[in-house]
Amino acid sequence: MTKAAKIKLTYSNWRFFPSWKENFKKEIGDGSFDGNWNRLIRQTEDTEDKNALKQHQSFIVVALELAERLTEHPEIERISLFGSLARPPILEPHPYSKRLRDRGVHIFHSPKDIDLAIWLSSLTNLGAIRKMMTKTVSDMAEQTPGLCDDAVELFVFDHRSGTYLGRICHFNKCPKEHTDCFIQGCGTPKHLKTMKDFVLHPEAISRVNSEIVFERTPTVELPNTNLFTELPSSLPEELIEKLVDTSGVRIERIISTGHASPPGFWYDQAESEWVVVLRGEATLAFEDEERVLNPGDYVLIPSHRRHRVNSTSSKEPTIWLAMFFCEAKEKPQ
């Protein structure tokens, strides 16, 4: 698998960018904002507004630096920025002075934290992800006022099912024998934190309220109804095309052109997977065996059975048809 492309701060690609420019035109009398934070800050006269915009800018820089570093972990499939940083700066009633609030004075909201959602195909390296989060904060804290370890939160999701699992814990030891550590489910697996009565509402990470800053293998909708058409001869990454996606099952066409899992990487999925090779050739490895799959060969992979792709054909595209589902519960006697 090739190294992930560098994440860039390109606001023109963000969903809210056109309306953001219009908002600035109404709020500060200048609709020329093109993503250049320094110019925007220079144009802002009020000191508190200027500081709030600087905070917004610097926190986004930290978020994207952390996201870029996290792409070094091959099990991280997607990273999304959500919360106040994924929306344009908003004007709010003055938070510190009742007198100014009563006078109707508004200033730009100053963000206090950085919220990133990460989708993982394996939970085996949460400790290393925690260290990378802490190291990034340490590296950038001196140049970023208001940045501390607790200001950054990584919310963890299962890549296959999309289920929210918890957040990366900030403690360097698991368990730390802190009161938080005694909450049921916390630390299973290690460094995955569970918070009592906390519910992450789905709309918080919806496309309306978040921005995807990294996808290792973007999933697209299949534009035709034939599995053997529109086959690229080469791809920088495997191509995953979604055919069916319901609450109970997901079916995908996967195209590989010589791709294999990174060295040392293993899939550890919460869902079961039935997969068949329709064209080409592939070698699947499990912890106790290896299987060569030719056209027509299929395999059922139970949930959490660790596996990896050792090789796919370099002579022609390998077409997989994969179905992901949750195991059915046993019927009562």
Secondary structure, DSSP 8 states (H G I E B T S, - for coil): ----------GGGSTTHHHHHHHHHHHHS-----S-HHHHHHH---HHHHHHHHHHHHHHHHHHHHHHHHTTSTTEEEEEEEGGGGS---EEE-SS-HHHHHTT-EEE-----EEEEEEES--TTHHHHHHHHHHHHHHHSTTSTT--GGGEEEEEEETTT--EEEEE---SSSS---GGGGSTTTTSSTTEE--TT----GGGGSTTTEEEEEESS-EEE--SS-TTSS--S--SS-EEEEEEE-SSEEEEEEEESS----TT--B--SSEEEEEEEES-EEEEESS-EEEE-TT-EEEE-TT--EEEEEE-SSS-EEEEEEEE--------
